[in-house]
Amino acid sequence: MNTETNDLSGLVALVTGATSGIGRASARVLARAGADVIIHGRDAARAAAVVAELEAAGAKASFIAGDLSSASEARRVAIEAGVVDILVNNAGQSIWGPTGDFDPADVDAMYSTNIRAPFIVSSVIAPAMAERGRGSIINVGSMAGAIGLQNGAAYGATKAALAAMTRSWAVEYADFGVRVNTVAPGPVYTKPGSRGLYDSLGGTTILKRAAEPDEIAQTILFLASPASSYLTGTTIAADGGRTAI
Ligand SMILES: NC(=O)c1ccc[n+]([C@@H]2O[C@H](COP(=O)([O-])OP(=O)(O)OC[C@H]3O[C@@H](n4cnc5c(N)ncnc54)[C@H](OP(=O)(O)O)[C@@H]3O)[C@@H](O)[C@H]2O)c1
């Protein structure tokens, strides 16, 4: 095995939530490494812009729309994607607030998008990868799954659950050539207009700053490529050292 490469030519990557933020940056980085990329999201206009950008750069790209808060939609998206070698379970939402005032509907919303959807999508794609004898699944978690953050109980619980699923899938699919890992970002500049919020969260990290989406995408590329051939079942903290302190 050539581990000194991150050449993904000939491989197909499905990135959920690739119409913005970390997912969009990951789609760009995976495409630059040679993968054909399936962009997933809900916003068709932003998706079209990402597809056009990747195609202009010489990559093969397509779009599948679907609302992952629906179990049947999540399943349809995974089936429609067809053969997938790299799955990035990135789509997610975070709702923050004091527990006493927290709307249980928001717990359900995060549960369905952050946990149930990656479970359903992976339940279609991982067995198919196993049948072909290869694949890499990268789940996008969060430092909120590992440390206590003010107002983040429900969101953090969803990301801790995703890391737990990662470990179980790593065991379940290891014998079939499929690796499963999590990248757990710290604060990442993704929402336009919220730079100040990320700056203050970034100030709590060892590196004293938030990340650009590309910095998380590079970790995702590493986990997708043969360069990470001996990694499975793990969580890489791409968080400026926040969970180290
Ligand atoms: N930004 C951070 O500081 C940070 C830190 C740690 C972890 N994360 C995690 O990183 C991942 C990406 O976050 P981001 O900050 O890049 O977010 P973002 O810019 O808001 O993008 C979220 C993406 O997920 C898609 N999405 C959200 N809910 C969906 C649903 N129900 N069905 C289908 N697609 C859905 C969105 O699609 P449309 O817009 O097309 O609907 C969009 O493409 C999330 O899992 C998040 O929890 C983010």
The ligand as an SDF file (V2000), in Angstrom:
LIG
                    3D

 48 52  0  0  0  0  0  0  0  0999 V2000
  -18.5940   25.7770   12.5820 N   0  0  0  0  0  0  0  0  0  0  0  0
  -18.1420   25.2940   13.7150 C   0  0  0  0  0  0  0  0  0  0  0  0
  -17.6090   26.0360   14.5640 O   0  0  0  0  0  0  0  0  0  0  0  0
  -18.2430   23.8140   14.0140 C   0  0  0  0  0  0  0  0  0  0  0  0
  -17.5270   23.3230   15.1090 C   0  0  0  0  0  0  0  0  0  0  0  0
  -17.5880   21.9760   15.4070 C   0  0  0  0  0  0  0  0  0  0  0  0
  -18.3530   21.1310   14.6270 C   0  0  0  0  0  0  0  0  0  0  0  0
  -19.0500   21.6310   13.5790 N   0  0  0  0  0  0  0  0  0  0  0  0
  -19.8390   20.6720   12.7900 C   0  0  0  0  0  0  0  0  0  0  0  0
  -19.4240   20.7400   11.4440 O   0  0  0  0  0  0  0  0  0  0  0  0
  -20.5010   20.3750   10.5840 C   0  0  0  0  0  0  0  0  0  0  0  0
  -20.6670   21.4490    9.5190 C   0  0  0  0  0  0  0  0  0  0  0  0
  -20.9480   22.6700   10.1820 O   0  0  0  0  0  0  0  0  0  0  0  0
  -20.7210   24.1020    9.5240 P   0  0  0  0  0  0  0  0  0  0  0  0
  -20.3590   25.0090   10.6200 O   0  0  0  0  0  0  0  0  0  0  0  0
  -19.8560   23.9820    8.3270 O   0  0  0  0  0  0  0  0  0  0  0  0
  -22.2320   24.4290    9.1630 O   0  0  0  0  0  0  0  0  0  0  0  0
  -22.9300   25.2800    8.0270 P   0  0  0  0  0  0  0  0  0  0  0  0
  -22.0010   26.2280    7.3700 O   0  0  0  0  0  0  0  0  0  0  0  0
  -24.1690   25.8000    8.6670 O   0  0  0  0  0  0  0  0  0  0  0  0
  -23.3280   24.1440    6.9930 O   0  0  0  0  0  0  0  0  0  0  0  0
  -24.1870   23.1190    7.3580 C   0  0  0  0  0  0  0  0  0  0  0  0
  -24.4040   22.2400    6.1560 C   0  0  0  0  0  0  0  0  0  0  0  0
  -25.2390   21.1490    6.5620 O   0  0  0  0  0  0  0  0  0  0  0  0
  -26.4070   21.1450    5.7590 C   0  0  0  0  0  0  0  0  0  0  0  0
  -27.5400   20.7670    6.5750 N   0  0  0  0  0  0  0  0  0  0  0  0
  -27.8550   21.2020    7.8210 C   0  0  0  0  0  0  0  0  0  0  0  0
  -28.9920   20.6330    8.2260 N   0  0  0  0  0  0  0  0  0  0  0  0
  -29.4170   19.8320    7.2060 C   0  0  0  0  0  0  0  0  0  0  0  0
  -30.5370   19.0010    7.0100 C   0  0  0  0  0  0  0  0  0  0  0  0
  -31.4910   18.8510    7.9330 N   0  0  0  0  0  0  0  0  0  0  0  0
  -30.6380   18.3230    5.8530 N   0  0  0  0  0  0  0  0  0  0  0  0
  -29.7010   18.4610    4.9010 C   0  0  0  0  0  0  0  0  0  0  0  0
  -28.6210   19.2490    5.0110 N   0  0  0  0  0  0  0  0  0  0  0  0
  -28.4910   19.9150    6.1640 C   0  0  0  0  0  0  0  0  0  0  0  0
  -26.5530   22.5490    5.2060 C   0  0  0  0  0  0  0  0  0  0  0  0
  -27.2430   22.4450    3.9790 O   0  0  0  0  0  0  0  0  0  0  0  0
  -28.1480   23.6370    3.3450 P   0  0  0  0  0  0  0  0  0  0  0  0
  -27.5660   24.9410    3.8310 O   0  0  0  0  0  0  0  0  0  0  0  0
  -28.0040   23.4340    1.8720 O   0  0  0  0  0  0  0  0  0  0  0  0
  -29.5160   23.4100    3.8330 O   0  0  0  0  0  0  0  0  0  0  0  0
  -25.1010   22.9610    5.0240 C   0  0  0  0  0  0  0  0  0  0  0  0
  -24.5920   22.4930    3.8100 O   0  0  0  0  0  0  0  0  0  0  0  0
  -21.7230   20.2040   11.4950 C   0  0  0  0  0  0  0  0  0  0  0  0
  -21.9270   18.8410   11.7510 O   0  0  0  0  0  0  0  0  0  0  0  0
  -21.3280   20.9450   12.7530 C   0  0  0  0  0  0  0  0  0  0  0  0
  -21.9950   20.4520   13.8940 O   0  0  0  0  0  0  0  0  0  0  0  0
  -19.0190   22.9540   13.2470 C   0  0  0  0  0  0  0  0  0  0  0  0
  1  2  1  0
  2  3  2  0
  2  4  1  0
  4  5  1  0
  4 48  2  0
  5  6  2  0
  6  7  1  0
  7  8  2  0
  8  9  1  0
  8 48  1  0
  9 10  1  0
  9 46  1  0
 10 11  1  0
 11 12  1  0
 11 44  1  0
 12 13  1  0
 13 14  1  0
 14 15  2  0
 14 16  1  0
 14 17  1  0
 17 18  1  0
 18 19  2  0
 18 20  1  0
 18 21  1  0
 21 22  1  0
 22 23  1  0
 23 24  1  0
 23 42  1  0
 24 25  1  0
 25 26  1  0
 25 36  1  0
 26 27  1  0
 26 35  1  0
 27 28  2  0
 28 29  1  0
 29 30  1  0
 29 35  2  0
 30 31  1  0
 30 32  2  0
 32 33  1  0
 33 34  2  0
 34 35  1  0
 36 37  1  0
 36 42  1  0
 37 38  1  0
 38 39  2  0
 38 40  1  0
 38 41  1  0
 42 43  1  0
 44 45  1  0
 44 46  1  0
 46 47  1  0
M  CHG  2   8   1  16  -1
M  END
$$$$
